[in-house]
Amino acid sequence: MGNFLMGVQIVLSVVLVLSILPQDTKSAVPTEFGGEGTQAYFKPKGKEAFLARVTKITAVLFFLNAIALLLIK
């Protein structure tokens, strides 16, 4: 069982990295300090929304799997 969970952990980590890398970075610096500011009132659409959802789901599964690995060993 431990080997299976370790394999799942590796797959989840690869999916997590691949879902984070293509996301656009947003500047958290407000416009008063020379940054672009955030446009939090706009909802992400298309690719951004999909990648954000995949990242959130994969991160939760990654941490749950890590806890399961700790409890088994």
All heavy atoms as TSV, in Angstrom:
chain	resi	resn	atom	element	x	y	z
A	1	MET	N	N	0.824	-1.194	0.000
A	1	MET	CA	C	0.000	0.000	0.000
A	1	MET	C	C	0.871	1.263	0.000
A	1	MET	O	O	0.520	2.259	-0.619
A	1	MET	CB	C	-0.925	-0.038	1.215
A	1	MET	CG	C	-1.910	1.081	1.260
A	1	MET	SD	S	-3.111	0.899	-0.053
A	1	MET	CE	C	-4.263	2.139	0.362
A	2	GLY	N	N	1.976	1.208	0.728
A	2	GLY	CA	C	2.872	2.349	0.795
A	2	GLY	C	C	3.490	2.684	-0.550
A	2	GLY	O	O	3.654	3.860	-0.892
A	3	ASN	N	N	3.837	1.643	-1.328
A	3	ASN	CA	C	4.418	1.879	-2.648
A	3	ASN	C	C	3.407	2.519	-3.596
A	3	ASN	O	O	3.761	3.383	-4.394
A	3	ASN	CB	C	4.941	0.575	-3.249
A	3	ASN	CG	C	6.183	0.090	-2.541
A	3	ASN	OD1	O	6.910	0.865	-1.932
A	3	ASN	ND2	N	6.414	-1.212	-2.613
A	4	PHE	N	N	2.155	2.103	-3.490
A	4	PHE	CA	C	1.105	2.681	-4.322
A	4	PHE	C	C	0.909	4.158	-3.993
A	4	PHE	O	O	0.827	4.996	-4.890
A	4	PHE	CB	C	-0.209	1.913	-4.127
A	4	PHE	CG	C	-1.368	2.538	-4.842
A	4	PHE	CD1	C	-1.479	2.448	-6.225
A	4	PHE	CD2	C	-2.338	3.236	-4.142
A	4	PHE	CE1	C	-2.536	3.031	-6.885
A	4	PHE	CE2	C	-3.399	3.826	-4.793
A	4	PHE	CZ	C	-3.505	3.722	-6.172
A	5	LEU	N	N	0.851	4.479	-2.714
A	5	LEU	CA	C	0.674	5.870	-2.304
A	5	LEU	C	C	1.875	6.733	-2.702
A	5	LEU	O	O	1.716	7.897	-3.040
A	5	LEU	CB	C	0.425	5.966	-0.796
A	5	LEU	CG	C	-0.944	5.500	-0.306
A	5	LEU	CD1	C	-1.026	5.595	1.204
A	5	LEU	CD2	C	-2.052	6.300	-0.952
A	6	MET	N	N	3.068	6.142	-2.658
A	6	MET	CA	C	4.252	6.888	-3.078
A	6	MET	C	C	4.202	7.171	-4.583
A	6	MET	O	O	4.572	8.260	-5.023
A	6	MET	CB	C	5.527	6.109	-2.733
A	6	MET	CG	C	6.781	6.897	-3.020
A	6	MET	SD	S	6.896	8.476	-2.161
A	6	MET	CE	C	7.182	7.951	-0.506
A	7	GLY	N	N	3.724	6.223	-5.357
A	7	GLY	CA	C	3.555	6.449	-6.793
A	7	GLY	C	C	2.527	7.524	-7.074
A	7	GLY	O	O	2.721	8.382	-7.948
A	8	VAL	N	N	1.422	7.505	-6.316
A	8	VAL	CA	C	0.399	8.540	-6.464
A	8	VAL	C	C	0.976	9.900	-6.092
A	8	VAL	O	O	0.694	10.910	-6.748
A	8	VAL	CB	C	-0.841	8.204	-5.597
A	8	VAL	CG1	C	-1.813	9.371	-5.544
A	8	VAL	CG2	C	-1.534	6.961	-6.121
A	9	GLN	N	N	1.823	9.942	-5.060
A	9	GLN	CA	C	2.432	11.198	-4.629
A	9	GLN	C	C	3.330	11.777	-5.727
A	9	GLN	O	O	3.322	12.986	-5.966
A	9	GLN	CB	C	3.237	10.971	-3.343
A	9	GLN	CG	C	3.725	12.207	-2.682
A	9	GLN	CD	C	2.626	12.944	-1.934
A	9	GLN	OE1	O	1.481	12.542	-1.889
A	9	GLN	NE2	N	2.995	14.047	-1.343
A	10	ILE	N	N	4.059	10.926	-6.394
A	10	ILE	CA	C	4.933	11.382	-7.485
A	10	ILE	C	C	4.104	11.926	-8.636
A	10	ILE	O	O	4.406	12.989	-9.186
A	10	ILE	CB	C	5.861	10.242	-7.941
A	10	ILE	CG1	C	6.867	9.918	-6.833
A	10	ILE	CG2	C	6.574	10.592	-9.245
A	10	ILE	CD1	C	7.669	8.671	-7.066
A	11	VAL	N	N	3.040	11.221	-8.997
A	11	VAL	CA	C	2.175	11.685	-10.087
A	11	VAL	C	C	1.521	13.012	-9.709
A	11	VAL	O	O	1.464	13.946	-10.526
A	11	VAL	CB	C	1.107	10.617	-10.417
A	11	VAL	CG1	C	0.049	11.169	-11.360
A	11	VAL	CG2	C	1.763	9.388	-11.012
A	12	LEU	N	N	1.044	13.145	-8.470
A	12	LEU	CA	C	0.417	14.384	-8.024
A	12	LEU	C	C	1.409	15.545	-8.030
A	12	LEU	O	O	1.061	16.672	-8.380
A	12	LEU	CB	C	-0.189	14.219	-6.633
A	12	LEU	CG	C	-1.475	13.410	-6.554
A	12	LEU	CD1	C	-1.859	13.171	-5.100
A	12	LEU	CD2	C	-2.596	14.098	-7.297
A	13	SER	N	N	2.654	15.261	-7.649
A	13	SER	CA	C	3.646	16.337	-7.639
A	13	SER	C	C	3.955	16.820	-9.052
A	13	SER	O	O	4.107	18.021	-9.284
A	13	SER	CB	C	4.922	15.890	-6.926
A	13	SER	OG	O	5.543	14.842	-7.640
A	14	VAL	N	N	4.018	15.913	-10.012
A	14	VAL	CA	C	4.270	16.299	-11.398
A	14	VAL	C	C	3.087	17.107	-11.941
A	14	VAL	O	O	3.270	18.144	-12.588
A	14	VAL	CB	C	4.548	15.057	-12.267
A	14	VAL	CG1	C	4.550	15.392	-13.748
A	14	VAL	CG2	C	5.862	14.414	-11.864
A	15	VAL	N	N	1.862	16.656	-11.652
A	15	VAL	CA	C	0.674	17.382	-12.108
A	15	VAL	C	C	0.625	18.761	-11.468
A	15	VAL	O	O	0.278	19.753	-12.118
A	15	VAL	CB	C	-0.603	16.578	-11.805
A	15	VAL	CG1	C	-1.856	17.406	-12.061
A	15	VAL	CG2	C	-0.640	15.306	-12.622
A	16	LEU	N	N	0.997	18.854	-10.199
A	16	LEU	CA	C	0.991	20.136	-9.507
A	16	LEU	C	C	1.983	21.114	-10.135
A	16	LEU	O	O	1.655	22.274	-10.386
A	16	LEU	CB	C	1.308	19.923	-8.022
A	16	LEU	CG	C	1.064	21.064	-7.072
A	16	LEU	CD1	C	-0.387	21.507	-7.119
A	16	LEU	CD2	C	1.428	20.658	-5.661
A	17	VAL	N	N	3.176	20.640	-10.427
A	17	VAL	CA	C	4.180	21.501	-11.063
A	17	VAL	C	C	3.715	21.927	-12.455
A	17	VAL	O	O	3.827	23.099	-12.828
A	17	VAL	CB	C	5.547	20.778	-11.140
A	17	VAL	CG1	C	6.498	21.517	-12.048
A	17	VAL	CG2	C	6.138	20.629	-9.753
A	18	LEU	N	N	3.163	20.987	-13.214
A	18	LEU	CA	C	2.729	21.308	-14.575
A	18	LEU	C	C	1.509	22.218	-14.600
A	18	LEU	O	O	1.263	22.904	-15.596
A	18	LEU	CB	C	2.436	20.020	-15.349
A	18	LEU	CG	C	3.648	19.163	-15.677
A	18	LEU	CD1	C	3.230	17.874	-16.374
A	18	LEU	CD2	C	4.645	19.933	-16.519
A	19	SER	N	N	0.731	22.248	-13.520
A	19	SER	CA	C	-0.422	23.149	-13.491
A	19	SER	C	C	-0.056	24.527	-12.953
A	19	SER	O	O	-0.754	25.500	-13.222
A	19	SER	CB	C	-1.554	22.543	-12.656
A	19	SER	OG	O	-1.197	22.484	-11.295
A	20	ILE	N	N	1.042	24.640	-12.220
A	20	ILE	CA	C	1.454	25.930	-11.675
A	20	ILE	C	C	2.305	26.711	-12.680
A	20	ILE	O	O	2.141	27.923	-12.834
A	20	ILE	CB	C	2.228	25.747	-10.351
A	20	ILE	CG1	C	1.275	25.275	-9.263
A	20	ILE	CG2	C	2.916	27.030	-9.930
A	20	ILE	CD1	C	1.961	24.916	-7.972
A	21	LEU	N	N	3.192	26.042	-13.367
A	21	LEU	CA	C	4.139	26.735	-14.250
A	21	LEU	C	C	3.502	27.596	-15.338
A	21	LEU	O	O	3.959	28.714	-15.566
A	21	LEU	CB	C	5.112	25.730	-14.867
A	21	LEU	CG	C	6.206	25.237	-13.927
A	21	LEU	CD1	C	7.061	24.205	-14.639
A	21	LEU	CD2	C	7.061	26.372	-13.431
A	22	PRO	N	N	2.464	27.148	-16.037
A	22	PRO	CA	C	1.939	27.998	-17.113
A	22	PRO	C	C	1.061	29.161	-16.647
A	22	PRO	O	O	0.633	29.969	-17.456
A	22	PRO	CB	C	1.122	27.035	-17.972
A	22	PRO	CG	C	0.844	25.880	-17.122
A	22	PRO	CD	C	1.904	25.819	-16.087
A	23	GLN	N	N	0.798	29.264	-15.362
A	23	GLN	CA	C	-0.064	30.338	-14.873
A	23	GLN	C	C	0.667	31.669	-14.924
A	23	GLN	O	O	1.861	31.760	-14.654
A	23	GLN	CB	C	-0.528	30.047	-13.445
A	23	GLN	CG	C	-1.467	28.874	-13.365
A	23	GLN	CD	C	-1.980	28.646	-11.968
A	23	GLN	OE1	O	-1.885	29.507	-11.107
A	23	GLN	NE2	N	-2.524	27.462	-11.732
A	24	ASP	N	N	-0.090	32.710	-15.247
A	24	ASP	CA	C	0.467	34.060	-15.279
A	24	ASP	C	C	0.628	34.569	-13.859
A	24	ASP	O	O	-0.229	34.354	-13.007
A	24	ASP	CB	C	-0.453	35.009	-16.039
A	24	ASP	CG	C	-0.544	34.661	-17.506
A	24	ASP	OD1	O	0.426	34.104	-18.034
A	24	ASP	OD2	O	-1.589	34.943	-18.110
A	25	THR	N	N	1.738	35.260	-13.621
A	25	THR	CA	C	1.941	35.833	-12.298
A	25	THR	C	C	1.295	37.199	-12.258
A	25	THR	O	O	1.347	37.968	-13.207
A	25	THR	CB	C	3.440	35.960	-11.971
A	25	THR	OG1	O	4.053	36.763	-12.978
A	25	THR	CG2	C	4.109	34.611	-11.933
A	26	LYS	N	N	0.682	37.494	-11.151
A	26	LYS	CA	C	0.041	38.793	-10.962
A	26	LYS	C	C	0.863	39.579	-9.951
A	26	LYS	O	O	1.306	39.050	-8.950
A	26	LYS	CB	C	-1.377	38.624	-10.421
A	26	LYS	CG	C	-2.242	37.730	-11.252
A	26	LYS	CD	C	-2.976	38.535	-12.271
A	26	LYS	CE	C	-3.999	37.646	-12.903
A	26	LYS	NZ	N	-4.197	37.728	-14.241
A	27	SER	N	N	1.044	40.835	-10.216
A	27	SER	CA	C	1.781	41.684	-9.300
A	27	SER	C	C	0.882	42.075	-8.147
A	27	SER	O	O	-0.237	42.534	-8.340
A	27	SER	CB	C	2.273	42.938	-10.016
A	27	SER	OG	O	2.889	43.805	-9.096
A	28	ALA	N	N	1.352	41.896	-6.920
A	28	ALA	CA	C	0.574	42.260	-5.747
A	28	ALA	C	C	0.875	43.683	-5.293
A	28	ALA	O	O	0.349	44.135	-4.297
A	28	ALA	CB	C	0.866	41.275	-4.614
A	29	VAL	N	N	1.721	44.375	-6.042
A	29	VAL	CA	C	2.092	45.737	-5.680
A	29	VAL	C	C	1.022	46.688	-6.212
A	29	VAL	O	O	0.700	46.674	-7.393
A	29	VAL	CB	C	3.467	46.102	-6.283
A	29	VAL	CG1	C	3.855	47.518	-5.909
A	29	VAL	CG2	C	4.526	45.111	-5.834
A	30	PRO	N	N	0.442	47.516	-5.359
A	30	PRO	CA	C	-0.584	48.445	-5.831
A	30	PRO	C	C	-0.025	49.482	-6.805
A	30	PRO	O	O	1.176	49.714	-6.877
A	30	PRO	CB	C	-1.070	49.135	-4.553
A	30	PRO	CG	C	-0.485	48.395	-3.419
A	30	PRO	CD	C	0.644	47.578	-3.927
A	31	THR	N	N	-0.917	50.112	-7.525
A	31	THR	CA	C	-0.480	51.095	-8.519
A	31	THR	C	C	0.166	52.315	-7.886
A	31	THR	O	O	0.969	52.988	-8.514
A	31	THR	CB	C	-1.678	51.548	-9.378
A	31	THR	OG1	O	-2.700	52.032	-8.512
A	31	THR	CG2	C	-2.211	50.415	-10.209
A	32	GLU	N	N	-0.148	52.596	-6.629
A	32	GLU	CA	C	0.457	53.741	-5.951
A	32	GLU	C	C	1.956	53.569	-5.776
A	32	GLU	O	O	2.700	54.536	-5.649
A	32	GLU	CB	C	-0.177	53.971	-4.572
A	32	GLU	CG	C	-1.617	54.416	-4.600
A	32	GLU	CD	C	-2.571	53.252	-4.720
A	32	GLU	OE1	O	-2.173	52.098	-4.460
A	32	GLU	OE2	O	-3.728	53.479	-5.102
A	33	PHE	N	N	2.410	52.325	-5.720
A	33	PHE	CA	C	3.826	52.050	-5.508
A	33	PHE	C	C	4.522	51.603	-6.784
A	33	PHE	O	O	5.591	51.015	-6.752
A	33	PHE	CB	C	3.998	50.996	-4.418
A	33	PHE	CG	C	3.406	51.407	-3.095
A	33	PHE	CD1	C	2.329	50.723	-2.571
A	33	PHE	CD2	C	3.919	52.484	-2.393
A	33	PHE	CE1	C	1.778	51.103	-1.363
A	33	PHE	CE2	C	3.365	52.870	-1.192
A	33	PHE	CZ	C	2.291	52.175	-0.671
A	34	GLY	N	N	3.921	51.854	-7.915
A	34	GLY	CA	C	4.562	51.544	-9.183
A	34	GLY	C	C	4.232	50.182	-9.747
A	34	GLY	O	O	4.789	49.780	-10.757
A	35	GLY	N	N	3.332	49.455	-9.123
A	35	GLY	CA	C	2.963	48.142	-9.636
A	35	GLY	C	C	1.774	48.232	-10.568
A	35	GLY	O	O	1.213	49.297	-10.811
A	36	GLU	N	N	1.399	47.101	-11.089
A	36	GLU	CA	C	0.261	47.056	-12.000
A	36	GLU	C	C	-1.054	47.017	-11.237
A	36	GLU	O	O	-2.105	47.282	-11.798
A	36	GLU	CB	C	0.358	45.819	-12.895
A	36	GLU	CG	C	1.566	45.809	-13.793
A	36	GLU	CD	C	1.695	44.511	-14.555
A	36	GLU	OE1	O	0.793	43.662	-14.464
A	36	GLU	OE2	O	2.710	44.346	-15.240
A	37	GLY	N	N	-1.008	46.631	-9.964
A	37	GLY	CA	C	-2.237	46.483	-9.193
A	37	GLY	C	C	-2.890	45.145	-9.480
A	37	GLY	O	O	-2.485	44.408	-10.368
A	38	THR	N	N	-3.889	44.815	-8.707
A	38	THR	CA	C	-4.605	43.565	-8.930
A	38	THR	C	C	-6.002	43.889	-9.411
A	38	THR	O	O	-6.596	44.888	-9.031
A	38	THR	CB	C	-4.692	42.724	-7.638
A	38	THR	OG1	O	-5.364	43.494	-6.650
A	38	THR	CG2	C	-3.329	42.315	-7.152
A	39	GLN	N	N	-6.500	43.057	-10.253
A	39	GLN	CA	C	-7.858	43.212	-10.740
A	39	GLN	C	C	-8.679	42.054	-10.205
A	39	GLN	O	O	-9.133	41.188	-10.942
A	39	GLN	CB	C	-7.871	43.254	-12.254
A	39	GLN	CG	C	-7.119	44.433	-12.822
A	39	GLN	CD	C	-7.130	44.440	-14.325
A	39	GLN	OE1	O	-7.541	43.488	-14.967
A	39	GLN	NE2	N	-6.660	45.527	-14.904
A	40	ALA	N	N	-8.839	42.028	-8.881
A	40	ALA	CA	C	-9.500	40.914	-8.216
A	40	ALA	C	C	-10.977	40.853	-8.537
A	40	ALA	O	O	-11.608	39.826	-8.340
A	40	ALA	CB	C	-9.295	41.020	-6.705
A	41	TYR	N	N	-11.549	41.936	-9.029
A	41	TYR	CA	C	-12.974	41.926	-9.310
A	41	TYR	C	C	-13.299	41.260	-10.639
A	41	TYR	O	O	-14.455	41.042	-10.952
A	41	TYR	CB	C	-13.546	43.352	-9.264
A	41	TYR	CG	C	-12.751	44.365	-10.025
A	41	TYR	CD1	C	-12.984	44.585	-11.371
A	41	TYR	CD2	C	-11.753	45.096	-9.398
A	41	TYR	CE1	C	-12.254	45.508	-12.082
A	41	TYR	CE2	C	-11.019	46.044	-10.095
A	41	TYR	CZ	C	-11.273	46.241	-11.429
A	41	TYR	OH	O	-10.535	47.163	-12.115
A	42	PHE	N	N	-12.288	40.949	-11.443
A	42	PHE	CA	C	-12.508	40.196	-12.667
A	42	PHE	C	C	-12.281	38.716	-12.380
A	42	PHE	O	O	-11.276	38.332	-11.814
A	42	PHE	CB	C	-11.549	40.636	-13.771
A	42	PHE	CG	C	-11.826	42.020	-14.285
A	42	PHE	CD1	C	-10.848	42.984	-14.236
A	42	PHE	CD2	C	-13.053	42.337	-14.829
A	42	PHE	CE1	C	-11.086	44.256	-14.718
A	42	PHE	CE2	C	-13.310	43.601	-15.308
A	42	PHE	CZ	C	-12.327	44.568	-15.249
A	43	LYS	N	N	-13.220	37.886	-12.796
A	43	LYS	CA	C	-13.056	36.446	-12.627
A	43	LYS	C	C	-12.196	35.910	-13.762
A	43	LYS	O	O	-12.345	36.329	-14.906
A	43	LYS	CB	C	-14.413	35.751	-12.640
A	43	LYS	CG	C	-15.250	36.027	-11.436
A	43	LYS	CD	C	-16.507	35.211	-11.474
A	43	LYS	CE	C	-17.329	35.469	-10.239
A	43	LYS	NZ	N	-18.556	34.695	-10.233
A	44	PRO	N	N	-11.300	34.964	-13.431
A	44	PRO	CA	C	-10.495	34.374	-14.503
A	44	PRO	C	C	-11.371	33.536	-15.428
A	44	PRO	O	O	-12.347	32.928	-15.000
A	44	PRO	CB	C	-9.478	33.510	-13.761
A	44	PRO	CG	C	-10.064	33.262	-12.429
A	44	PRO	CD	C	-10.955	34.429	-12.134
A	45	LYS	N	N	-11.026	33.513	-16.697
A	45	LYS	CA	C	-11.814	32.772	-17.673
A	45	LYS	C	C	-10.904	31.851	-18.464
A	45	LYS	O	O	-9.715	32.074	-18.575
A	45	LYS	CB	C	-12.502	33.744	-18.636
A	45	LYS	CG	C	-13.492	34.648	-17.966
A	45	LYS	CD	C	-14.099	35.625	-18.951
A	45	LYS	CE	C	-15.020	36.576	-18.208
A	45	LYS	NZ	N	-15.479	37.666	-19.035
A	46	GLY	N	N	-11.500	30.818	-19.005
A	46	GLY	CA	C	-10.796	29.920	-19.906
A	46	GLY	C	C	-9.663	29.167	-19.247
A	46	GLY	O	O	-9.847	28.477	-18.247
A	47	LYS	N	N	-8.476	29.309	-19.823
A	47	LYS	CA	C	-7.296	28.567	-19.368
A	47	LYS	C	C	-6.936	28.902	-17.929
A	47	LYS	O	O	-6.582	28.020	-17.152
A	47	LYS	CB	C	-6.120	28.881	-20.284
A	47	LYS	CG	C	-4.836	28.177	-19.908
A	47	LYS	CD	C	-3.689	28.608	-20.779
A	47	LYS	CE	C	-3.072	29.823	-20.160
A	47	LYS	NZ	N	-1.742	30.159	-20.637
A	48	GLU	N	N	-7.044	30.169	-17.556
A	48	GLU	CA	C	-6.687	30.585	-16.195
A	48	GLU	C	C	-7.581	29.926	-15.160
A	48	GLU	O	O	-7.113	29.462	-14.124
A	48	GLU	CB	C	-6.766	32.094	-16.069
A	48	GLU	CG	C	-5.741	32.837	-16.890
A	48	GLU	CD	C	-5.950	34.336	-16.837
A	48	GLU	OE1	O	-6.870	34.791	-16.129
A	48	GLU	OE2	O	-5.192	35.048	-17.503
A	49	ALA	N	N	-8.880	29.887	-15.426
A	49	ALA	CA	C	-9.818	29.278	-14.489
A	49	ALA	C	C	-9.576	27.774	-14.382
A	49	ALA	O	O	-9.604	27.209	-13.284
A	49	ALA	CB	C	-11.250	29.557	-14.917
A	50	PHE	N	N	-9.319	27.139	-15.523
A	50	PHE	CA	C	-9.065	25.700	-15.516
A	50	PHE	C	C	-7.794	25.366	-14.738
A	50	PHE	O	O	-7.783	24.460	-13.907
A	50	PHE	CB	C	-8.952	25.184	-16.961
A	50	PHE	CG	C	-8.563	23.741	-17.051
A	50	PHE	CD1	C	-9.466	22.745	-16.733
A	50	PHE	CD2	C	-7.287	23.390	-17.438
A	50	PHE	CE1	C	-9.106	21.407	-16.809
A	50	PHE	CE2	C	-6.909	22.060	-17.515
A	50	PHE	CZ	C	-7.830	21.067	-17.201
A	51	LEU	N	N	-6.720	26.116	-14.999
A	51	LEU	CA	C	-5.461	25.854	-14.302
A	51	LEU	C	C	-5.582	26.124	-12.806
A	51	LEU	O	O	-5.008	25.399	-11.988
A	51	LEU	CB	C	-4.336	26.689	-14.903
A	51	LEU	CG	C	-3.845	26.243	-16.271
A	51	LEU	CD1	C	-2.829	27.227	-16.817
A	51	LEU	CD2	C	-3.259	24.858	-16.212
A	52	ALA	N	N	-6.323	27.152	-12.431
A	52	ALA	CA	C	-6.511	27.449	-11.013
A	52	ALA	C	C	-7.272	26.324	-10.331
A	52	ALA	O	O	-6.923	25.906	-9.214
A	52	ALA	CB	C	-7.245	28.768	-10.848
A	53	ARG	N	N	-8.300	25.808	-10.992
A	53	ARG	CA	C	-9.088	24.715	-10.415
A	53	ARG	C	C	-8.255	23.443	-10.293
A	53	ARG	O	O	-8.278	22.761	-9.262
A	53	ARG	CB	C	-10.330	24.465	-11.267
A	53	ARG	CG	C	-11.244	23.402	-10.671
A	53	ARG	CD	C	-12.518	23.230	-11.464
A	53	ARG	NE	N	-13.289	24.467	-11.402
A	53	ARG	CZ	C	-13.881	25.012	-12.459
A	53	ARG	NH1	N	-13.775	24.464	-13.644
A	53	ARG	NH2	N	-14.582	26.123	-12.328
A	54	VAL	N	N	-7.487	23.122	-11.336
A	54	VAL	CA	C	-6.631	21.928	-11.304
A	54	VAL	C	C	-5.582	22.059	-10.200
A	54	VAL	O	O	-5.299	21.099	-9.479
A	54	VAL	CB	C	-5.973	21.700	-12.684
A	54	VAL	CG1	C	-4.871	20.654	-12.606
A	54	VAL	CG2	C	-7.014	21.284	-13.697
A	55	THR	N	N	-5.021	23.252	-10.047
A	55	THR	CA	C	-4.006	23.473	-9.017
A	55	THR	C	C	-4.583	23.276	-7.627
A	55	THR	O	O	-3.974	22.613	-6.777
A	55	THR	CB	C	-3.418	24.889	-9.144
A	55	THR	OG1	O	-2.847	25.029	-10.446
A	55	THR	CG2	C	-2.344	25.133	-8.107
A	56	LYS	N	N	-5.765	23.826	-7.373
A	56	LYS	CA	C	-6.382	23.690	-6.055
A	56	LYS	C	C	-6.710	22.238	-5.731
A	56	LYS	O	O	-6.411	21.752	-4.634
A	56	LYS	CB	C	-7.644	24.541	-5.968
A	56	LYS	CG	C	-7.372	26.016	-5.931
A	56	LYS	CD	C	-8.663	26.813	-5.969
A	56	LYS	CE	C	-8.380	28.286	-6.133
A	56	LYS	NZ	N	-9.606	29.068	-6.312
A	57	ILE	N	N	-7.304	21.545	-6.677
A	57	ILE	CA	C	-7.681	20.144	-6.448
A	57	ILE	C	C	-6.442	19.285	-6.250
A	57	ILE	O	O	-6.378	18.451	-5.331
A	57	ILE	CB	C	-8.533	19.627	-7.624
A	57	ILE	CG1	C	-9.887	20.330	-7.620
A	57	ILE	CG2	C	-8.713	18.120	-7.552
A	57	ILE	CD1	C	-10.723	20.071	-8.857
A	58	THR	N	N	-5.424	19.484	-7.082
A	58	THR	CA	C	-4.201	18.692	-6.974
A	58	THR	C	C	-3.473	18.972	-5.667
A	58	THR	O	O	-2.925	18.053	-5.046
A	58	THR	CB	C	-3.277	18.972	-8.166
A	58	THR	OG1	O	-4.006	18.794	-9.373
A	58	THR	CG2	C	-2.089	18.039	-8.171
A	59	ALA	N	N	-3.463	20.221	-5.222
A	59	ALA	CA	C	-2.795	20.556	-3.966
A	59	ALA	C	C	-3.473	19.879	-2.783
A	59	ALA	O	O	-2.805	19.332	-1.900
A	59	ALA	CB	C	-2.784	22.065	-3.771
A	60	VAL	N	N	-4.802	19.875	-2.772
A	60	VAL	CA	C	-5.527	19.209	-1.680
A	60	VAL	C	C	-5.248	17.715	-1.696
A	60	VAL	O	O	-4.969	17.104	-0.650
A	60	VAL	CB	C	-7.043	19.504	-1.788
A	60	VAL	CG1	C	-7.837	18.619	-0.853
A	60	VAL	CG2	C	-7.310	20.971	-1.499
A	61	LEU	N	N	-5.296	17.098	-2.877
A	61	LEU	CA	C	-5.009	15.663	-2.977
A	61	LEU	C	C	-3.569	15.350	-2.581
A	61	LEU	O	O	-3.294	14.324	-1.940
A	61	LEU	CB	C	-5.279	15.174	-4.402
A	61	LEU	CG	C	-6.739	15.142	-4.831
A	61	LEU	CD1	C	-6.842	14.765	-6.302
A	61	LEU	CD2	C	-7.538	14.194	-3.967
A	62	PHE	N	N	-2.635	16.235	-2.944
A	62	PHE	CA	C	-1.230	16.046	-2.601
A	62	PHE	C	C	-1.042	16.007	-1.083
A	62	PHE	O	O	-0.376	15.124	-0.550
A	62	PHE	CB	C	-0.404	17.181	-3.219
A	62	PHE	CG	C	1.066	17.098	-2.949
A	62	PHE	CD1	C	1.882	16.336	-3.753
A	62	PHE	CD2	C	1.630	17.779	-1.889
A	62	PHE	CE1	C	3.242	16.255	-3.508
A	62	PHE	CE2	C	2.988	17.708	-1.633
A	62	PHE	CZ	C	3.799	16.938	-2.450
A	63	PHE	N	N	-1.651	16.975	-0.377
A	63	PHE	CA	C	-1.485	17.016	1.077
A	63	PHE	C	C	-2.233	15.885	1.769
A	63	PHE	O	O	-1.740	15.336	2.762
A	63	PHE	CB	C	-1.907	18.376	1.620
A	63	PHE	CG	C	-0.914	19.451	1.305
A	63	PHE	CD1	C	-1.231	20.479	0.441
A	63	PHE	CD2	C	0.362	19.431	1.847
A	63	PHE	CE1	C	-0.306	21.461	0.135
A	63	PHE	CE2	C	1.293	20.406	1.551
A	63	PHE	CZ	C	0.954	21.425	0.695
A	64	LEU	N	N	-3.399	15.508	1.270
A	64	LEU	CA	C	-4.109	14.366	1.857
A	64	LEU	C	C	-3.314	13.076	1.660
A	64	LEU	O	O	-3.239	12.235	2.562
A	64	LEU	CB	C	-5.496	14.230	1.238
A	64	LEU	CG	C	-6.509	15.299	1.635
A	64	LEU	CD1	C	-7.805	15.102	0.863
A	64	LEU	CD2	C	-6.755	15.267	3.135
A	65	ASN	N	N	-2.705	12.933	0.491
A	65	ASN	CA	C	-1.886	11.755	0.227
A	65	ASN	C	C	-0.631	11.753	1.107
A	65	ASN	O	O	-0.196	10.697	1.575
A	65	ASN	CB	C	-1.518	11.698	-1.253
A	65	ASN	CG	C	-0.974	10.347	-1.649
A	65	ASN	OD1	O	-1.435	9.329	-1.164
A	65	ASN	ND2	N	0.006	10.344	-2.529
A	66	ALA	N	N	-0.051	12.921	1.333
A	66	ALA	CA	C	1.127	13.013	2.208
A	66	ALA	C	C	0.766	12.605	3.639
A	66	ALA	O	O	1.530	11.906	4.306
A	66	ALA	CB	C	1.692	14.426	2.181
A	67	ILE	N	N	-0.409	13.032	4.108
A	67	ILE	CA	C	-0.853	12.641	5.448
A	67	ILE	C	C	-1.106	11.141	5.499
A	67	ILE	O	O	-0.746	10.477	6.480
A	67	ILE	CB	C	-2.101	13.440	5.847
A	67	ILE	CG1	C	-1.724	14.908	6.043
A	67	ILE	CG2	C	-2.752	12.864	7.089
A	67	ILE	CD1	C	-2.901	15.831	6.224
A	68	ALA	N	N	-1.696	10.579	4.443
A	68	ALA	CA	C	-1.930	9.140	4.398
A	68	ALA	C	C	-0.603	8.373	4.427
A	68	ALA	O	O	-0.488	7.344	5.083
A	68	ALA	CB	C	-2.728	8.775	3.155
A	69	LEU	N	N	0.403	8.893	3.735
A	69	LEU	CA	C	1.720	8.243	3.742
A	69	LEU	C	C	2.330	8.263	5.149
A	69	LEU	O	O	2.962	7.296	5.572
A	69	LEU	CB	C	2.666	8.936	2.767
A	69	LEU	CG	C	2.604	8.462	1.328
A	69	LEU	CD1	C	3.364	9.414	0.420
A	69	LEU	CD2	C	3.162	7.066	1.207
A	70	LEU	N	N	2.146	9.362	5.863
A	70	LEU	CA	C	2.660	9.449	7.239
A	70	LEU	C	C	1.951	8.478	8.162
A	70	LEU	O	O	2.581	7.884	9.043
A	70	LEU	CB	C	2.509	10.881	7.775
A	70	LEU	CG	C	3.499	11.894	7.246
A	70	LEU	CD1	C	3.135	13.292	7.743
A	70	LEU	CD2	C	4.903	11.535	7.677
A	71	LEU	N	N	0.655	8.339	7.988
A	71	LEU	CA	C	-0.107	7.462	8.863
A	71	LEU	C	C	0.178	5.990	8.603
A	71	LEU	O	O	0.117	5.176	9.517
A	71	LEU	CB	C	-1.607	7.741	8.714
A	71	LEU	CG	C	-2.076	9.105	9.211
A	71	LEU	CD1	C	-3.547	9.287	8.902
A	71	LEU	CD2	C	-1.789	9.268	10.678
A	72	ILE	N	N	0.511	5.636	7.370
A	72	ILE	CA	C	0.777	4.228	7.038
A	72	ILE	C	C	2.157	3.803	7.504
A	72	ILE	O	O	2.338	2.700	7.976
A	72	ILE	CB	C	0.612	4.014	5.516
A	72	ILE	CG1	C	-0.866	4.034	5.193
A	72	ILE	CG2	C	1.245	2.721	5.070
A	72	ILE	CD1	C	-1.184	3.796	3.768
A	73	LYS	N	N	3.130	4.693	7.404
A	73	LYS	CA	C	4.498	4.296	7.762
A	73	LYS	C	C	4.782	4.384	9.207
A	73	LYS	O	O	4.389	4.733	10.101
A	73	LYS	CB	C	5.496	5.144	6.982
A	73	LYS	CG	C	5.459	4.787	5.540
A	73	LYS	CD	C	6.631	5.358	4.807
A	73	LYS	CE	C	6.562	4.886	3.365
A	73	LYS	NZ	N	7.744	5.052	2.641
